[in-house]
């Protein structure tokens, strides 16, 4: 069983590493967008019930700009975004690099809203 446990762990680490790289790459693109485009991104995804990485990073970029206003969201929608953001927070907690510091800062702002 040791071989298969090792294989499963290797696959899990590779998937996690790819996800972290995806977060970094998407953040670099999303953080440069204007606030109206960011708002459109997350609202489009929310309307489709797709609480995905792009929508979540759009919300965090808006938080960094002090332009995020969750007041118009229904409670269940806001909770869906919160869960997604908490998952990302755990995933990047040990990562270094400017983009991860920016994302963690944005998460802190989001948590205070």
C-alpha positions in Angstrom: 0.0 0.0 0.0 3.0 2.3 0.5 3.6 2.7 -3.2 0.0 3.8 -3.9 -0.1 6.1 -0.9 3.1 7.8 -2.2 1.7 8.0 -5.7 -1.5 9.6 -4.4 0.4 12.1 -2.4 2.6 13.0 -5.4 -0.5 13.5 -7.5 -2.1 15.6 -4.8 1.0 17.8 -4.5 1.1 18.3 -8.3 -2.6 19.3 -8.4 -2.1 21.7 -5.5 1.0 23.2 -7.1 -0.9 23.8 -10.4 -3.7 25.4 -8.5 -1.4 27.8 -6.7 0.3 28.7 -10.0 -3.1 29.3 -11.5 -4.0 31.7 -8.7 -0.8 33.6 -9.2 -1.2 33.8 -13.0 -4.9 34.9 -12.8 -4.2 37.4 -10.1 -1.6 39.1 -12.2 -4.1 39.5 -15.0 -7.2 40.4 -12.9 -5.6 42.9 -10.6 -4.9 45.2 -13.6 -8.5 45.4 -14.8 -10.7 48.5 -14.1 -13.2 48.2 -11.3 -16.3 48.2 -13.6 -14.8 45.2 -15.5 -14.1 43.4 -12.2 -17.6 44.0 -10.9 -19.0 42.6 -14.2 -16.8 39.5 -13.9 -17.9 38.5 -10.4 -21.6 39.4 -11.0 -21.7 37.4 -14.2 -20.4 34.4 -12.5 -22.6 34.9 -9.5 -25.7 35.1 -11.8 -24.6 31.8 -13.3 -24.0 30.3 -9.9 -20.4 29.8 -10.8 -18.4 30.7 -7.7 -15.0 30.2 -9.5 -11.5 31.5 -9.2 -11.9 34.4 -11.6 -14.9 35.7 -9.8 -13.3 35.3 -6.4 -10.1 37.1 -7.6 -12.2 39.8 -9.1 -13.8 40.4 -5.7 -10.4 40.5 -4.0 -9.1 42.9 -6.5 -12.1 45.2 -5.8 -11.3 44.9 -2.1 -7.8 46.1 -2.8 -9.3 49.1 -4.6 -11.8 49.7 -1.8 -14.6 49.2 -4.4 -16.3 46.1 -3.2 -19.8 46.5 -1.8 -21.5 43.2 -0.9 -24.7 45.0 0.3 -26.5 44.1 -3.0 -25.8 40.4 -2.6 -28.2 37.8 -1.2 -26.9 36.1 2.0 -26.4 32.7 0.3 -24.4 34.3 -2.5 -22.2 36.1 -0.1 -21.6 32.9 1.9 -20.6 31.1 -1.3 -18.0 33.7 -2.0 -16.8 33.6 1.6 -16.3 29.8 1.5 -14.4 30.0 -1.8 -12.1 32.8 -0.4 -11.5 30.9 2.8 -10.4 27.9 0.7 -8.0 30.0 -1.3 -6.7 31.6 1.9 -5.7 28.1 3.3 -4.2 27.1 -0.1 -1.8 30.1 -0.3 -1.0 30.6 3.4 2.5 29.3 3.1 3.3 30.8 -0.3 5.7 33.7 -0.7 5.8 36.3 -3.4 4.3 39.7 -3.9 1.1 38.4 -5.5 0.4 36.1 -2.6 1.0 39.0 -0.1 -1.4 41.1 -2.2 -4.1 38.4 -2.2 -3.7 37.8 1.6 -4.1 41.6 2.1 -7.2 41.6 0.0 -8.6 38.7 1.9 -8.1 40.6 5.2 -10.0 43.5 3.7 -12.8 41.2 2.5 -13.1 39.7 6.0 -13.5 43.1 7.6 -16.4 44.1 5.2 
